Amino acid sequence: MRLIGMRILVINPNTTASMTAKIGKVAASVASAGTEIVSVNPGDGPPSIEGYYDEVFAIPGIVAEMSKAAAIDAYVIACFDDTGLDAARCAAEAPVIGIGEAAFHLASLVAGKFSVVTTLARSVPAIEHNLAKYGLASRCAKVRSSEVAVLDLELPGSDARARISDEIARAINEDRAEAIVLGCAGMADLASSLSEEHGVPVLDGVACAVTLAESLFRVGLRTSKIGGYAAPRGKRFSGIYESLSPAGAAAAIPPTQNAPGPTN
């Protein structure tokens, strides 16, 4: 296969730099030769995203990071709730992939039924909502919480991995799940060892999203600008959001010249 150089901006929507570094490392480990991974997080916002309230304060930072980056061929939103995904797709012509949606689609290709193991119970409704939105609710046996706070995944010596592993075992035995989707970007580095431990595919959304972003780039597919993902109408925002004011159709971040045209 001909290698085409590309740059993927991986945005961790929370402000925890150690998690961003972990996410970037996992993304780079699955990226093809010739793909550059740029991993960032906003300077303002919540340190973790655990429910709808946190999401609201993370979305402006996502759009701001997209607007600051140059020469990006695809974007990955590295929050399993797919925080701000629709807004991000409005902001750019290049592909924008959410790690939740990516993992759901790939899980449906390797298993008849999968279960999701996420962090806290408060995150379950958002994930269930997204599964229905993406048309994949029927493929998910259950969304489970391990009752591990997101930031506990960053604490050396915590029992986070053990709790997640226990929940995976229950998903396999009780849900009859044939694959497991890890429901947090902070779990990205656990997929391989957990898969080996339990003998089933364990999918990390970061790896899935990077792989899909590369694939869309290679076949020349971009975000449709007709309908819901059209560039935002030009208007001036007030106060602290003035810098994010859209300029109309010209506001959509254009694709780079690297992307090949659509294949036949």
C-alpha positions in Angstrom: 0.0 0.0 0.0 1.3 3.4 -0.9 2.0 5.4 2.3 0.6 8.9 2.4 1.8 11.3 5.1 -1.0 12.7 7.2 -1.5 14.5 10.5 -4.1 13.5 13.0 -5.1 15.9 15.8 -6.1 13.8 18.9 -8.0 16.0 21.3 -8.5 14.9 24.9 -11.4 17.2 25.9 -10.4 17.2 29.6 -7.5 19.2 31.0 -5.5 16.3 32.5 -2.1 16.3 30.8 -1.1 12.8 32.0 -4.1 11.3 30.3 -3.4 13.2 27.1 0.1 11.8 27.1 -1.3 8.3 27.6 -3.8 8.7 24.8 -1.2 10.1 22.4 1.1 7.2 23.1 -1.6 4.7 22.3 -2.6 6.6 19.2 1.0 6.7 18.0 1.4 2.9 18.6 -1.4 2.0 16.2 -0.7 4.7 13.6 0.8 3.8 10.2 4.2 4.8 9.1 3.9 8.3 7.7 1.1 9.3 10.1 1.9 12.0 12.6 -0.1 12.1 15.9 -0.6 15.5 17.6 -2.2 15.1 21.0 -3.6 18.1 22.9 -6.0 19.1 25.6 -7.6 22.4 26.4 -6.2 24.6 29.1 -9.6 25.4 30.4 -12.4 23.1 31.5 -13.0 20.0 33.6 -10.1 17.7 34.6 -12.4 14.7 33.8 -15.7 14.3 32.0 -18.1 12.3 34.0 -21.6 13.1 32.9 -23.6 15.8 31.0 -22.6 18.7 33.2 -18.9 18.3 32.6 -19.5 17.9 28.8 -20.9 21.4 28.5 -17.7 23.0 29.8 -15.4 20.8 27.7 -16.9 21.5 24.2 -15.6 25.1 23.8 -12.1 23.8 24.4 -12.4 21.2 21.7 -13.4 23.8 19.1 -10.6 26.1 20.2 -8.0 23.4 19.9 -9.2 22.6 16.4 -9.0 26.2 15.4 -5.4 26.6 16.7 -4.0 23.5 14.9 -2.5 23.8 11.4 -2.4 21.3 8.5 -4.6 18.6 10.1 -5.9 15.8 7.9 -8.2 14.2 10.5 -9.4 14.7 14.0 -10.1 12.3 16.9 -12.2 13.4 19.9 -10.8 11.2 22.7 -13.7 11.2 25.1 -15.9 8.0 25.1 -19.1 10.1 25.4 -18.2 11.6 22.0 -18.3 15.0 23.7 -18.7 17.8 21.2 -18.5 15.4 18.2 -21.3 17.0 16.2 -20.0 20.5 16.8 -16.5 19.4 15.8 -17.8 18.0 12.5 -19.5 21.3 11.8 -16.1 23.1 12.4 -14.0 21.1 9.9 -14.2 19.5 6.5 -11.6 16.8 7.4 -13.0 13.6 9.0 -13.7 13.9 12.8 -14.0 10.6 14.6 -15.3 10.0 18.1 -13.7 7.2 20.0 -17.1 5.9 21.2 -18.6 5.7 17.8 -15.4 4.2 16.3 -15.3 1.4 19.0 -19.0 0.6 18.6 -18.6 0.1 14.8 -15.5 -2.0 15.1 -16.9 -4.1 17.9 -19.9 -4.9 15.7 -17.5 -6.3 13.0 -15.8 -8.8 15.4 -18.7 -9.9 17.6 -22.4 -10.6 17.4 -22.9 -8.9 20.8 -20.6 -6.7 22.8 -20.8 -5.1 26.2 -19.3 -1.7 27.3 -17.4 -1.4 30.5 -17.2 2.3 31.5 -16.2 4.3 34.6 -19.1 5.5 36.7 -22.9 4.7 36.6 -23.6 8.4 35.8 -21.9 7.8 32.4 -24.1 4.9 31.4 -27.2 7.0 30.1 -25.0 9.0 27.7 -23.4 5.9 26.3 -26.8 4.2 25.9 -28.1 7.4 24.2 -25.2 7.3 21.7 -25.7 3.6 20.9 -29.3 4.4 20.0 -28.3 7.4 18.0 -25.7 5.4 16.0 -28.1 2.6 15.3 -26.1 0.0 17.3 -28.1 -0.4 20.5 -29.2 -3.9 19.3 -25.6 -5.0 19.1 -24.8 -4.0 22.7 -25.7 -6.5 25.4 -25.2 -4.1 28.2 -23.4 -0.9 29.3 -21.7 -1.6 32.6 -20.0 0.7 35.1 -16.9 -0.4 37.0 -17.3 2.4 39.5 -13.8 3.7 38.8 -13.6 7.5 38.7 -11.8 8.7 35.6 -8.9 10.3 37.5 -8.4 7.1 39.4 -7.1 5.6 36.1 -4.2 8.0 36.5 -3.3 7.1 40.1 -0.3 4.7 40.5 -1.2 1.7 42.6 -5.0 2.1 42.3 -7.2 -0.9 41.9 -8.8 0.5 38.8 -7.6 -2.2 36.4 -8.8 -5.0 38.8 -12.2 -3.5 39.0 -12.5 -3.1 35.2 -11.3 -6.7 34.8 -13.9 -8.0 37.3 -16.6 -6.2 35.4 -15.4 -7.7 32.1 -15.7 -11.1 33.6 -19.3 -10.4 34.6 -20.1 -9.1 31.2 -18.8 -12.3 29.6 -20.6 -14.6 32.0 -23.8 -12.7 32.6 -24.4 -10.7 29.4 -22.9 -13.4 27.1 -20.8 -10.6 25.6 -18.5 -11.8 22.8 -16.4 -8.6 22.9 -15.8 -5.8 25.3 -15.6 -2.1 24.6 -13.6 0.0 27.1 -15.8 3.0 27.9 -13.1 5.7 28.7 -10.1 7.1 26.9 -8.2 6.7 30.1 -8.4 3.0 29.8 -6.7 3.1 26.4 -3.5 1.3 27.6 -5.4 -1.6 29.1 -7.0 -3.2 26.1 -4.3 -5.6 25.0 -3.6 -7.1 28.5 -7.3 -7.4 29.3 -8.0 -9.1 25.9 -5.2 -11.6 26.7 -6.5 -12.2 30.2 -10.2 -12.8 29.2 -9.8 -14.4 25.8 -12.1 -12.0 23.9 -11.6 -8.9 21.8 -11.2 -5.9 24.0 -11.5 -2.7 22.0 -10.0 0.7 22.9 -11.7 3.6 21.2 -8.5 5.6 20.7 -6.9 2.8 18.6 -10.2 2.3 16.7 -10.6 6.0 16.0 -7.1 6.5 14.7 -7.4 3.5 12.4 -10.7 4.7 11.0 -9.4 8.3 10.6 -6.5 6.9 8.5 -8.9 4.8 6.4 -11.2 7.8 5.6 -8.2 9.9 4.7 -6.8 7.2 2.4 -10.0 6.9 0.4 -10.5 10.6 0.2 -13.7 10.9 2.3 -14.5 14.1 4.2 -17.3 15.3 6.4 -20.4 16.3 4.4 -21.1 20.0 4.5 -24.8 19.6 3.5 -27.3 19.4 6.3 -26.5 18.9 9.9 -22.7 19.2 9.6 -22.8 22.4 7.4 -20.5 25.1 8.6 -22.1 27.3 11.3 -23.8 30.5 10.1 -21.8 33.6 10.6 -22.5 35.5 13.8 -20.7 37.2 16.6 -20.7 35.5 19.9 -20.6 37.5 23.1 -18.3 37.6 26.1 -15.7 34.8 26.7 -16.8 33.0 23.5 -16.2 35.9 21.1 -13.0 34.3 19.9 -15.0 31.3 18.7 -17.5 33.3 16.6 -18.1 31.5 13.3 -17.6 33.4 10.0 -20.1 31.4 8.0 -19.3 28.9 5.4 -15.7 30.1 5.3 -15.4 29.1 8.9 -15.1 25.4 8.3 -11.4 24.4 8.6 -10.4 23.4 5.1 -8.7 20.1 4.4 -5.1 19.9 3.6 -3.9 19.2 0.1 -2.5 15.8 1.1 -5.8 13.9 1.0 -6.4 11.7 -2.1 -9.6 12.1 -4.0 -12.5 9.7 -3.5 -11.9 6.3 -4.8 -14.1 4.6 -7.4 
